[in-house]
Amino acid sequence: AQSVTQLGSHVSVSEGALVLLRCNYSSSVPPYLFWYVQYPNQGLQLLLKYTSAATLVKGINGFEAEFKKSETSFHLTKPSAHMSDAAEYFCAVSDQGGSEKLVFGKGTKLTVNP
Amino acid sequence: ETGVTQTPRHLVMGMTNKKSLKCEQHLGHNAMYWYKQSAKKPLELMFVYSLEERVENNSVPSRFSPECPNSSHLFLHLHTLQPEDSALYLCASSPGQASGNTIYFGEGSWLTVV
């Protein structure tokens, strides 16, 4: 069974600073990995996903994530934070080759300070 | 606009009421889902429908009753709920049930049980 751990339920950065949101996964088979974003009072929106092609995945709004098998990590980064990036971010994992459900982490709330 | 529409967006109901949440997807997808999002908990998958057939029920209490009359519509019928059922209920859809598919979420229905 898969699982996801997001380190830090809250992350606060200054506008223009690097954003780093951490995600570690556990899976007995090669995983698919996803990052979703949830803005206040909205549903979840896909930022990016890893499906075993390139290990560095670029998503929307300038975000990217790198799949590191040796570290079982899929951290989300953005070089320069904008105020509009304030939201909650969810990492999720499912396994390749099956119909396993998507397992979500508990989420990390990102605050961007002016 | 994600192509998944949920109504109502907000619902307040008493513990003896019967109400329904509605979800409609305009994406031509074959799989639809209900998730529950509570504060400080990971997203909980409640039900999965694939081609109008329920394929997963994650030990959800019988006071929640899903209905999928066709591949575009999904309902969640609610009766004799408890205050702890207050949460954001998210509907989602995907092209199929396979694990690599992106899941598209609606904006959610905020439910308060009084």
HADDOCK unambig.tbl for C-alpha pairs under 7 A between the chains (distance, minus, plus):
assign (segid A and resid 32 and name CA) (segid B and resid 100 and name CA) 6.14 0.50 0.50
assign (segid A and resid 42 and name CA) (segid B and resid 107 and name CA) 4.60 0.50 0.50
assign (segid A and resid 42 and name CA) (segid B and resid 108 and name CA) 6.73 0.50 0.50
assign (segid A and resid 43 and name CA) (segid B and resid 90 and name CA) 6.93 0.50 0.50
assign (segid A and resid 43 and name CA) (segid B and resid 105 and name CA) 5.76 0.50 0.50
assign (segid A and resid 43 and name CA) (segid B and resid 106 and name CA) 5.39 0.50 0.50
assign (segid A and resid 43 and name CA) (segid B and resid 107 and name CA) 3.86 0.50 0.50
assign (segid A and resid 43 and name CA) (segid B and resid 108 and name CA) 5.69 0.50 0.50
assign (segid A and resid 44 and name CA) (segid B and resid 105 and name CA) 5.63 0.50 0.50
assign (segid A and resid 45 and name CA) (segid B and resid 104 and name CA) 6.99 0.50 0.50
assign (segid A and resid 45 and name CA) (segid B and resid 105 and name CA) 6.76 0.50 0.50
assign (segid A and resid 51 and name CA) (segid B and resid 100 and name CA) 6.84 0.50 0.50
assign (segid A and resid 94 and name CA) (segid B and resid 99 and name CA) 5.79 0.50 0.50
assign (segid A and resid 95 and name CA) (segid B and resid 99 and name CA) 6.25 0.50 0.50
assign (segid A and resid 96 and name CA) (segid B and resid 99 and name CA) 6.29 0.50 0.50
assign (segid A and resid 96 and name CA) (segid B and resid 100 and name CA) 6.67 0.50 0.50
assign (segid A and resid 98 and name CA) (segid B and resid 98 and name CA) 6.35 0.50 0.50
assign (segid A and resid 98 and name CA) (segid B and resid 99 and name CA) 5.98 0.50 0.50
assign (segid A and resid 99 and name CA) (segid B and resid 97 and name CA) 6.05 0.50 0.50
assign (segid A and resid 99 and name CA) (segid B and resid 98 and name CA) 4.59 0.50 0.50
assign (segid A and resid 99 and name CA) (segid B and resid 99 and name CA) 4.87 0.50 0.50
assign (segid A and resid 100 and name CA) (segid B and resid 99 and name CA) 5.76 0.50 0.50
assign (segid A and resid 101 and name CA) (segid B and resid 99 and name CA) 6.61 0.50 0.50
assign (segid A and resid 104 and name CA) (segid B and resid 42 and name CA) 6.20 0.50 0.50
assign (segid A and resid 104 and name CA) (segid B and resid 43 and name CA) 6.20 0.50 0.50
assign (segid A and resid 105 and name CA) (segid B and resid 42 and name CA) 5.81 0.50 0.50
assign (segid A and resid 106 and name CA) (segid B and resid 41 and name CA) 5.92 0.50 0.50
assign (segid A and resid 106 and name CA) (segid B and resid 42 and name CA) 4.29 0.50 0.50
